Amino acid sequence: MKHIVVVGAGPAGVATALLLARQGMKVTLLEKEVAFERVFRGEGLMPAGLDALYQMGLKETFRKVASRRLDSWDFYVGGQRRMRVTEPENEGLATQIIDQGGLLRTMVDRAKKLPNFEFLAGWQVSELLRQEDAVIGVRANRGGEQKDVSADCIIACDGRYSRLRQLAGLSITQAKSQFDVLWFKLPAPPSLAEETPFVACLQPDRQFAFYPSWDGRLQIGWIVEKSAHKRGGLARLKEKDWIEEFSLALPPELASHFRAHKDELEGPIYLDVQVGCCEQWSIPGLLLIGDAAHPMAPNRAQGINMALRDAIVVANHFSALKDAKEEQISTDVLSAIQAERAPEIEAVQKMQLAEWQKVEFISRPGLPYFGFKAIATLFGRFKFAQNIWLHEQQGLREGVLSVDLKT
């Protein structure tokens, strides 16, 4: 029986561990945290990510997790809604806002029912165990304990700041990203109790978005200049009257709600946006996937969606190896996984960054902003303009390449 160690119980790690354990491989999943809750987790499942979950046989499991179906994409310019795009549903798939922690917990509980699956929570990898030129295991620590876990392959799913990537000597080629994000939470207004829009707000030099989350609160993301906190800017940002900053770009009824709940605003939480891709995703005995291999920008929550698709491709390539006599997973297999996934990752990252650059341009004071406002006012109410926007979003919604689970 092949033994696979998966490090990191985020979407990539949990999905990969579950799929490989189902194939009959012995799987050990290590996670440095003891709980799945985080201050910030991506909550948007695009149709591509939802399709990946359904292919894994998790449709009924997903229905047990707190979620909200997205109803529309609303665009406010100058404090007025200029365009509303109804969220389409194709083949039963539409964007969902989910409790990611709840989903991960439910998937791990399902994997625990398999006798060949082991979950080690609270263990942090400190060292890669090597034999000659290959990785043959990991050394992990929890409190004062130390544990060595040997494996036929290590799959690193430990996020954008991947410790295993550093230990393996692999590096990210960073894409140009000029923005970071501040995240806030606020009670949602009663008007959004039954409706779930994603609302983008634009004013000169002011761009933010919000949506009602699965827990009944608004998630608010504010775009700031890249790494402003490194020049002492974060302290000043925390002192700003954020409610008034938001209210300037909102219609009167929403602005009144924001002001009425001023004392309940949570945040900001700083998100250092890193976008890039490893030139090399593997070394003998170790493979990077998810944000460990290709950290994504936050727009359209592509981190979770691409991670789930990564897991399917890993499972497809590993399925033929579960009975192979060779102990270690070959470097050819690991390279083939990168070769299959890299084109979609690169295309999606390019679309994400193009969207950010467009927002930066149309929010410039003067002609760019007022020109966009005029265009949105004239054409935003027409179906053809809404369809143009949906068409531009197709790759971020549905993926770029076909990803089908073969086992």
NUBA-82375 format. One line per field, with one value per residue (C-alpha): residue number from 1; residue in one letter; chain; x, y, z. Coordinates in steps of 0.001 Angstrom, whole numbers, always signed. Example, Ala and Ser with C-alpha at 12.3 -4.5 7.8 and 13.67 -1.06 7.14 Angstrom:
<atoms>
num = [1_2]
residu = [A_S]
chaine = [A_A]
px = [+12300_+13670]
py = [-4500_-1060]
pz = [+7800_+7140]
</atoms>
This chain:
<atoms>
num = [1_2_3_4_5_6_7_8_9_10_11_12_13_14_15_16_17_18_19_20_21_22_23_24_25_26_27_28_29_30_31_32_33_34_35_36_37_38_39_40_41_42_43_44_45_46_47_48_49_50_51_52_53_54_55_56_57_58_59_60_61_62_63_64_65_66_67_68_69_70_71_72_73_74_75_76_77_78_79_80_81_82_83_84_85_86_87_88_89_90_91_92_93_94_95_96_97_98_99_100_101_102_103_104_105_106_107_108_109_110_111_112_113_114_115_116_117_118_119_120_121_122_123_124_125_126_127_128_129_130_131_132_133_134_135_136_137_138_139_140_141_142_143_144_145_146_147_148_149_150_151_152_153_154_155_156_157_158_159_160_161_162_163_164_165_166_167_168_169_170_171_172_173_174_175_176_177_178_179_180_181_182_183_184_185_186_187_188_189_190_191_192_193_194_195_196_197_198_199_200_201_202_203_204_205_206_207_208_209_210_211_212_213_214_215_216_217_218_219_220_221_222_223_224_225_226_227_228_229_230_231_232_233_234_235_236_237_238_239_240_241_242_243_244_245_246_247_248_249_250_251_252_253_254_255_256_257_258_259_260_261_262_263_264_265_266_267_268_269_270_271_272_273_274_275_276_277_278_279_280_281_282_283_284_285_286_287_288_289_290_291_292_293_294_295_296_297_298_299_300_301_302_303_304_305_306_307_308_309_310_311_312_313_314_315_316_317_318_319_320_321_322_323_324_325_326_327_328_329_330_331_332_333_334_335_336_337_338_339_340_341_342_343_344_345_346_347_348_349_350_351_352_353_354_355_356_357_358_359_360_361_362_363_364_365_366_367_368_369_370_371_372_373_374_375_376_377_378_379_380_381_382_383_384_385_386_387_388_389_390_391_392_393_394_395_396_397_398_399_400_401_402_403_404_405_406_407]
residu = [M_K_H_I_V_V_V_G_A_G_P_A_G_V_A_T_A_L_L_L_A_R_Q_G_M_K_V_T_L_L_E_K_E_V_A_F_E_R_V_F_R_G_E_G_L_M_P_A_G_L_D_A_L_Y_Q_M_G_L_K_E_T_F_R_K_V_A_S_R_R_L_D_S_W_D_F_Y_V_G_G_Q_R_R_M_R_V_T_E_P_E_N_E_G_L_A_T_Q_I_I_D_Q_G_G_L_L_R_T_M_V_D_R_A_K_K_L_P_N_F_E_F_L_A_G_W_Q_V_S_E_L_L_R_Q_E_D_A_V_I_G_V_R_A_N_R_G_G_E_Q_K_D_V_S_A_D_C_I_I_A_C_D_G_R_Y_S_R_L_R_Q_L_A_G_L_S_I_T_Q_A_K_S_Q_F_D_V_L_W_F_K_L_P_A_P_P_S_L_A_E_E_T_P_F_V_A_C_L_Q_P_D_R_Q_F_A_F_Y_P_S_W_D_G_R_L_Q_I_G_W_I_V_E_K_S_A_H_K_R_G_G_L_A_R_L_K_E_K_D_W_I_E_E_F_S_L_A_L_P_P_E_L_A_S_H_F_R_A_H_K_D_E_L_E_G_P_I_Y_L_D_V_Q_V_G_C_C_E_Q_W_S_I_P_G_L_L_L_I_G_D_A_A_H_P_M_A_P_N_R_A_Q_G_I_N_M_A_L_R_D_A_I_V_V_A_N_H_F_S_A_L_K_D_A_K_E_E_Q_I_S_T_D_V_L_S_A_I_Q_A_E_R_A_P_E_I_E_A_V_Q_K_M_Q_L_A_E_W_Q_K_V_E_F_I_S_R_P_G_L_P_Y_F_G_F_K_A_I_A_T_L_F_G_R_F_K_F_A_Q_N_I_W_L_H_E_Q_Q_G_L_R_E_G_V_L_S_V_D_L_K_T]
chaine = [A_A_A_A_A_A_A_A_A_A_A_A_A_A_A_A_A_A_A_A_A_A_A_A_A_A_A_A_A_A_A_A_A_A_A_A_A_A_A_A_A_A_A_A_A_A_A_A_A_A_A_A_A_A_A_A_A_A_A_A_A_A_A_A_A_A_A_A_A_A_A_A_A_A_A_A_A_A_A_A_A_A_A_A_A_A_A_A_A_A_A_A_A_A_A_A_A_A_A_A_A_A_A_A_A_A_A_A_A_A_A_A_A_A_A_A_A_A_A_A_A_A_A_A_A_A_A_A_A_A_A_A_A_A_A_A_A_A_A_A_A_A_A_A_A_A_A_A_A_A_A_A_A_A_A_A_A_A_A_A_A_A_A_A_A_A_A_A_A_A_A_A_A_A_A_A_A_A_A_A_A_A_A_A_A_A_A_A_A_A_A_A_A_A_A_A_A_A_A_A_A_A_A_A_A_A_A_A_A_A_A_A_A_A_A_A_A_A_A_A_A_A_A_A_A_A_A_A_A_A_A_A_A_A_A_A_A_A_A_A_A_A_A_A_A_A_A_A_A_A_A_A_A_A_A_A_A_A_A_A_A_A_A_A_A_A_A_A_A_A_A_A_A_A_A_A_A_A_A_A_A_A_A_A_A_A_A_A_A_A_A_A_A_A_A_A_A_A_A_A_A_A_A_A_A_A_A_A_A_A_A_A_A_A_A_A_A_A_A_A_A_A_A_A_A_A_A_A_A_A_A_A_A_A_A_A_A_A_A_A_A_A_A_A_A_A_A_A_A_A_A_A_A_A_A_A_A_A_A_A_A_A_A_A_A_A_A_A_A_A_A_A_A_A_A_A_A_A_A_A_A_A_A_A_A_A_A_A_A_A_A_A_A_A_A_A_A_A_A_A_A_A_A_A_A_A_A]
px = [+0_+1397_+1742_+1108_+1651_-394_+698_-1932_-5667_-6928_-9047_-6181_-4946_-8284_-9640_-6430_-6237_-9858_-9534_-6286_-7611_-10650_-8312_-6943_-3694_-2572_-2902_-1638_-2922_-941_-2206_-412_-3676_-6107_-9286_-10558_-11816_-9698_-10037_-10278_-10972_-12110_-15865_-16797_-17337_-17526_-19286_-15859_-15171_-18694_-18451_-15195_-16893_-19815_-17435_-15902_-19332_-19787_-23063_-25016_-22111_-22043_-25749_-25064_-22641_-23827_-24004_-25887_-26486_-25345_-28235_-26554_-23501_-24295_-22141_-22437_-20726_-21103_-23429_-25984_-26442_-25591_-25756_-27121_-26109_-28253_-26143_-26774_-27318_-25920_-26548_-27501_-24284_-24263_-21845_-22175_-20986_-19870_-18510_-15121_-14120_-17347_-16814_-13258_-14322_-17100_-14725_-12158_-14878_-15829_-12218_-11860_-14351_-11732_-9330_-6345_-6702_-5049_-5468_-2771_-3911_-1569_+1582_+3916_+6529_+10014_+12178_+12123_+13594_+15860_+17659_+20225_+18413_+14838_+12418_+11269_+9271_+8779_+9692_+6863_+6536_+3659_+4507_+7456_+6745_+8516_+7368_+9006_+6584_+7960_+6104_+6257_+5355_+4803_+2145_+2614_-675_+444_-579_+943_+3654_+4468_+7113_+7634_+8286_+11072_+12473_+12505_+14389_+11632_+10645_+7723_+7977_+5932_+3464_+3053_+444_-47_-2825_-3467_-6845_-8255_-11113_-13928_-17116_-20375_-23924_-25912_-28976_-32432_-32853_-30140_-31604_-33105_-31044_-27367_-25721_-22024_-21766_-18830_-18587_-16534_-15682_-12564_-9631_-12089_-12787_-14375_-16840_-19088_-21510_-23698_-21820_-23128_-23092_-25401_-22635_-21257_-17781_-16199_-12977_-11199_-8382_-5244_-1881_+457_+2441_+1298_+1658_+5434_+5793_+3821_+601_-1331_-1492_-2908_-5349_-6712_-7395_-9516_-13254_-14023_-17790_-17681_-15274_-17754_-20813_-19521_-19889_-23232_-26857_-28607_-30374_-27181_-25141_-27636_-27285_-23492_-23575_-26117_-23804_-20584_-19570_-19975_-17431_-14747_-11356_-9395_-7655_-4715_-4342_-952_-1901_+705_+209_+2655_+3632_+6536_+8604_+9050_+6318_+8222_+11451_+11862_+9425_+7597_+4889_+3450_-180_-2731_-1451_+1850_+2565_+575_-816_-3890_-5346_-8546_-10929_-13472_-11964_-9811_-7616_-10234_-11574_-8201_-7167_-10116_-9294_-5639_-6770_-8716_-5705_-3454_-5971_-6176_-2411_-1961_-4829_-2762_+92_-1606_-542_+2799_+5798_+8049_+8004_+8300_+6014_+8121_+9271_+7629_+4222_+4825_+5991_+2967_+648_+2313_+2200_-1549_-2413_-7_-1750_-5059_-3355_-1401_-4500_-6643_-3951_-3639_-7418_-7379_-4613_-6235_-9412_-7478_-5715_-9050_-10502_-7410_-7768_-11488_-11211_-8638_-10047_-10995_-11747_-11236_-13745_-16317_-16067_-16747_-19587_-21234_-20881_-22222_-25173_-26072_-25598_-25570_-29333_-29199_-28917_-26206_-23871_-24551_-23844_-20556_-19471_-20509_-18602_-15461_-15864_-16325_-12798_-12925_-16350_-16032_-12299_-10243_-9645_-11707_-10981_-12748_-12284_-11490_-11791]
py = [+0_+3380_+5851_+9503_+12317_+15456_+18588_+21292_+20768_+23529_+22852_+21351_+19147_+17853_+17120_+15374_+13327_+12210_+11222_+9277_+7494_+6431_+4914_+2629_+4443_+4989_+8725_+10828_+14409_+16836_+20264_+22699_+24184_+22306_+23934_+24770_+28260_+31169_+34925_+34992_+32188_+32307_+31713_+31796_+28540_+29331_+26811_+25270_+24617_+23398_+21018_+19643_+18966_+17261_+15080_+13976_+12678_+15465_+16981_+15778_+16634_+20172_+20606_+20030_+22979_+26552_+28344_+30933_+30880_+34118_+35931_+38761_+40892_+44555_+47481_+50833_+53877_+57249_+55838_+54423_+50965_+51207_+47520_+44295_+40950_+38013_+35013_+32362_+28710_+26278_+22560_+23201_+25105_+28675_+30574_+29719_+31549_+28813_+28210_+26928_+25775_+23788_+22226_+21154_+19718_+17716_+16349_+15301_+13579_+11656_+10641_+9485_+6701_+5081_+2721_+3862_+7582_+9358_+13014_+14601_+18035_+20443_+19047_+21435_+20151_+21301_+19252_+17130_+13670_+12815_+9816_+10645_+13027_+12175_+13259_+10185_+11759_+14682_+15531_+17248_+18832_+19407_+21091_+19143_+16065_+15113_+12630_+11301_+10184_+8318_+8288_+7349_+10945_+14202_+16546_+20110_+21994_+24422_+27668_+30799_+31006_+27291_+26081_+22917_+24975_+26746_+23511_+22026_+25014_+25865_+29460_+31494_+33673_+36651_+38304_+42057_+42930_+46511_+45949_+44392_+44005_+45063_+42863_+44008_+42496_+44264_+43060_+42693_+44903_+43281_+43903_+41308_+38621_+36775_+38251_+37528_+39998_+40604_+44407_+46262_+49981_+52519_+56168_+58134_+56471_+54319_+50674_+48091_+45223_+43428_+40523_+38931_+35866_+32503_+33725_+36705_+39321_+41430_+40617_+43843_+44001_+47337_+47649_+49477_+50272_+47297_+46965_+50324_+48797_+48476_+52244_+52560_+52964_+50136_+51929_+54998_+52852_+51387_+54900_+55939_+56419_+53448_+53715_+57189_+55957_+53217_+55467_+57907_+55215_+53785_+54713_+56465_+53408_+51334_+54289_+54735_+51071_+51287_+54385_+52852_+49869_+51830_+50386_+46814_+47066_+44370_+44887_+45707_+42398_+42816_+40399_+40485_+39643_+37457_+36156_+33895_+30395_+28079_+27351_+23878_+22278_+19194_+17535_+13754_+12631_+15962_+17819_+21307_+22072_+24757_+28070_+26397_+26085_+29027_+31656_+33298_+36789_+36966_+38067_+35336_+33231_+31363_+29900_+27380_+26740_+26013_+23946_+21583_+21156_+20491_+17683_+15984_+16004_+14579_+11791_+10999_+10625_+8690_+6253_+4111_+3878_+2475_-1097_-227_-2081_+980_+2482_+6162_+8112_+8860_+12354_+11876_+11605_+14703_+16678_+15517_+16962_+20365_+20174_+19555_+22221_+25065_+26315_+26912_+28490_+30903_+31833_+32432_+34514_+36629_+37226_+38113_+40667_+42156_+42716_+44472_+46707_+47633_+48609_+50704_+52557_+53337_+54603_+57251_+60742_+62693_+61306_+57552_+57592_+59958_+58237_+54848_+56285_+57668_+54373_+52365_+54739_+54564_+50857_+49027_+48405_+46598_+42817_+42933_+44847_+42377_+39461_+41052_+41154_+37518_+36460_+38196_+36328_+32882_+31638_+32758_+31175_+27911_+27343_+27391_+23687_+20564_+18832_+15479_+12940_+9575_+7355]
pz = [+0_-1021_+1859_+990_+3484_+2788_+4643_+5143_+5733_+3477_+375_-1657_+1180_+2447_-1042_-2120_+1078_+756_-2900_-2406_+675_-1315_-3896_-1176_-464_+3101_+3723_+6620_+6699_+8870_+9901_+12203_+13528_+15743_+14368_+10892_+11723_+10467_+10657_+6887_+4447_+837_+798_-2872_-4742_-8441_-10700_-11446_-7773_-7070_-10018_-8591_-5247_-6940_-8975_-5674_-4633_-2061_-3255_-229_+2073_+688_+1414_+5119_+5267_+5882_+2535_+481_-3251_-4881_-6559_-8451_-9120_-8406_-9524_-7751_-9263_-7575_-4910_-7356_-8792_-12472_-13383_-11922_-13425_-12365_-11346_-14006_-13206_-15743_-15251_-11633_-10882_-9545_-7321_-3621_-488_+1927_+5390_+4229_+7712_+8015_+4591_+5418_+8770_+7109_+4453_+7062_+9094_+5971_+5368_+8992_+8267_+6025_+7851_+5775_+6662_+9588_+10596_+12758_+13954_+15725_+14084_+12214_+9783_+10750_+8425_+5279_+5689_+2776_+1420_-1209_-3602_-2619_+89_+2006_+4831_+7192_+10768_+12634_+16060_+18441_+21722_+23062_+20937_+17712_+15113_+11952_+9248_+6255_+2941_-709_-1571_+288_-1084_+200_+505_+3202_+1565_+56_+2719_+2311_+4735_+2693_-431_+1437_+2860_-643_-2042_-4528_-5210_-6530_-9614_-8486_-10827_-10710_-8110_-6970_-4447_-1064_+629_+3984_+5208_+7491_+8898_+9703_+10488_+7285_+6760_+6933_+3194_+2548_+4815_+1841_-1000_-1625_-4022_-4514_-4478_-6058_-5172_-7076_-6433_-7458_-5659_-3692_-4537_-2303_-2443_-13_+206_+2901_+4129_+5278_+8905_+8301_+8370_+5559_+4346_+3079_+1080_+553_-1994_-779_-2298_-2237_+1000_+2395_+5877_+5419_+5527_+8729_+6787_+8424_+11768_+10034_+8078_+11298_+12596_+9597_+9911_+7698_+8005_+6441_+3757_+2847_+3116_+488_-2173_-987_-1658_+1258_+2737_+2877_+4120_+6977_+7931_+7928_+10140_+12522_+13103_+13245_+16615_+15358_+12546_+12817_+11209_+9272_+8719_+6371_+3446_+1744_-1838_-3494_-6991_-8730_-9702_-9013_-12086_-10611_-8495_-7388_-6406_-6063_-3394_-2945_-4872_-4316_-5207_-4361_-3047_-2117_-5850_-7216_-4789_-6295_-5989_-3902_-6661_-7424_-4589_-7079_-4335_-3199_-6694_-8293_-5244_-5657_-9343_-8475_-6166_-8948_-11277_-8542_-7906_-11624_-11962_-8706_-9352_-11711_-9187_-6096_-6946_-8567_-7172_-7114_-3638_-4516_-6852_-9913_-10816_-14230_-12567_-10449_-13480_-15476_-12806_-13117_-16909_-16806_-14228_-15025_-18219_-16409_-13398_-15570_-17583_-14491_-12784_-15910_-15895_-12204_-12616_-15730_-13716_-10939_-13462_-15039_-11641_-10883_-14187_-14046_-10446_-11371_-10759_-13856_-17294_-16528_-13663_-15154_-18526_-16960_-14866_-18002_-19874_-16924_-16565_-20254_-20914_-17558_-17603_-20936_-21185_-23829_-21471_-18677_-21005_-22074_-18429_-17882_-20984_-19713_-16417_-17943_-17260_-13620_-13168_-15053_-15372_-18526_-19144_-18614_-15279_-14881_-12097_-13679_-10622]
</atoms>
